[in-house]
Structure formats: C-alpha cells, structure tokens
Amino acid sequence: MTKLKNDTLIRALLREPTPYTPVWIMRQAGRYLPEYNATRARAGSFLALAKNPDLATEVTLQPLARFPLDAAIVFSDILTVPDAMGLGLGFAEGEGPYFERPLREEHAIRALAVPDLTKLRYVFDAVAQVRKALAGSVPLIGFSGSPFTLACYMVEGRGKTGFPALKAMLRERPELLHHILETNCRAVIAYLNAQIAAGAQVVMLFDTWGGTLSTEEYLEFSLAYMRRVVQGVKREHEGARVPNILFTKGGSAWLETMAQTGCDAVGIDWTVALGVARSRVGRQVALQGNLDPQVLLAGPQAVREGVAAALASFGRGDGHVFNLGHGVTQTTPPESVAALVETVHAASRAYH
C-alpha cells in the first residue's frame, strides 16, 4: 500500500512525537461548504448522496481541496447500520433522520439481528474509493455510531429531546434494551472492521447521546458496549497500526473510565479544559478536541484566540489531535475553518 506522506494524525493518536498538532474537524464535509450543497442538490437528497460511492467520495475530498487538513473522514451517516437492519431510514427536510419502523414491540426487538454487510457495500466502496483518491496524502478515518447512540434513534424513531421512549425501556424493560445493544455491538464491530479492510486507517466511535445518562446508566448501557467494540476492532491492518478514537458528547465526568477501555484516544467536548482532561488521563490515551463550534461563528480573530487558548491548555508535548468539541455547524463561514487550520498548524509548533 502507498506510504502516508502525512502521518501526523496517526502518530499523535499513538502518542508519538509530531512536529505540530494535527487537525481535522467533525462534519468537515458538510453544509457550510457551497460545493457540498451543490453536490447534494445534484444527488437529490442526503440519503442518495450518502449511498452513492462516487458522490460520497467527491464530498469527502471537498474540504481537503480547500484546507490543509491532516485527515479525511469518509462521508456517511451513523444510522446506516440500523437502516441495514430493516428499520427504514428516511430524512425529513429540516427535521433530520427518522425510522419508519422504530423498535417498540418486544417481538420486533427479539427478531433484531446483525445485518448482512453486503447491504452496507456502498459505505465500504466509498472508503475504498476515497483511500485510492487520497493516494497516501493523509489518513482516512472511518466511523460508526456507538451501540447506545444507535439504540436511541432505533427505539425513539428520530432525534427527540431526552429520548423518552428509550429512557422508559431502559428503566422498565432493561433486558430488551440490552438485547438491542448486544446486537448493535456485534454489528458495529463487524462494520468498523469492514471499513478497515476497505481502507480506513483510523476508526472513531461517536457516542452522541451517552452524555444524557446518569453515571450508573452510562457505565451499564453505553460504556460497557463501547469497551467491547474497542476490544473487537482490528488494531492492525496490512502491517500498520489502526488507532481508534472514543467520543462521548457530554462525557467529561467519565474520562478516566473511557481511557481505561483500551482505546487509543478520547475525544472531548468544550465542557472540560484540555489541560484538566490531560491531567486526569495522563499518558493512557491521546486527547482529541475541543474548541466550541460556536466560536467559528464569531470570525477569524475569535477562532485564532480560541485555538491559542486550547493549545496553551493542553501544553507542551504530544498526544493531542485538534478538533472541535462537536460537529461544525452549517452556518459556519469557510474562512473561519481556514483560520482554524492555519492557526493550529502555525501556533502548535511551539508546543512540540
């Protein structure tokens, strides 16, 4: 395979020395870019875009044509796995994703099974195409939603504040939720390993809704399954290490236990300072984060100041991947992202 020309992200995730802090941003291919909107309009819908490997490759590469990012992340959606399970994924314009057949009845939950991975071939084809197109310029990140976050949508049917149906099942019929989580766990392991086989060089687990749980619930219903995913995902492929990143939005209370899962890096949001997080996890894991995405709406000078503060908080040394604390918002000016990437690359050298 082609040797990476820029392996800064891989080395940072493995806590090896780097000349500067690498940077990529969650949702870096998205609606804040006019070229993405043009491709999406051509595709006809978000789902048509995500399920077309040629168009998914095109939008994955768009932010790298604009900004000197240190990684690409394949364009897809976390809900592809439950869609392949037969829940009927759809997207309502302005409202987001929904499932036509949410898991509410016991018979449907008991019948849930790990999907045939051929139903997700479009994702693996996109991974392979992007990897080829990158030609070793930067590493490619593959990803999945966590078992718990997937379950939130699968039970509720759509994103909903507090996920009341899911929380009711958690408290009244926990054995049913555990069945969903067990199935999701096996599916996510298979899905991520297939992405690695197709060409992903890093994998990330997005636990978007784990932060809505109490500590006891988080440990039982979210982290326990993510630990199994981390342990089940390939750590090496074609002679190269494949680092993995664990991210729970709103998960700052559980950094120590996240770091003990065996993951290579923990993603953090803006609710905990990088320096504090670093002091809590020590050298166990790398850290990824953590600028508030809203800072990018305030203009390039505010971005430069936010970047400088985050770098200073982490301090000298390796094992930091710069990112936002969550996905870039659709109203973000592209020039703010340019300022972010430029400032990280220039200012971080003093810390290495």
Buried (B, 14 or more C-beta within 10 A) or exposed (E): EEEBEBBBBBBBBBBBEBEBBBBBBBBBBBBBBEBBBEBBEEBEEBBEBBBBBEBBBBBBBBBBEBBEBBBBBBBBBBBBBBBBBBBEBBBEEEEEBBBEBBBBEEEEBEEBEBBEBEBBBBBBBBBBBBBEBBEBBBBBBBBBBBBBBBBBBBBBBBBEEEBEBBBEBBEEEBEBBBBBBBBBBBBBBBBBBBBBBBBBBBBBBBBBBBBBBEEEBBBBBBBBBBBBBBEBBBEEBEEBBBBBBBBBBBBBBBBEBBBBBBBBBBBBBBBBBBBEBBEBBEEBBBBBBBBBBBBBBBEBEBBBEBBBEBBBBBEEEBBBBBBBBBBBBEEBBBEBBBBBBBBBBEBBEEBB
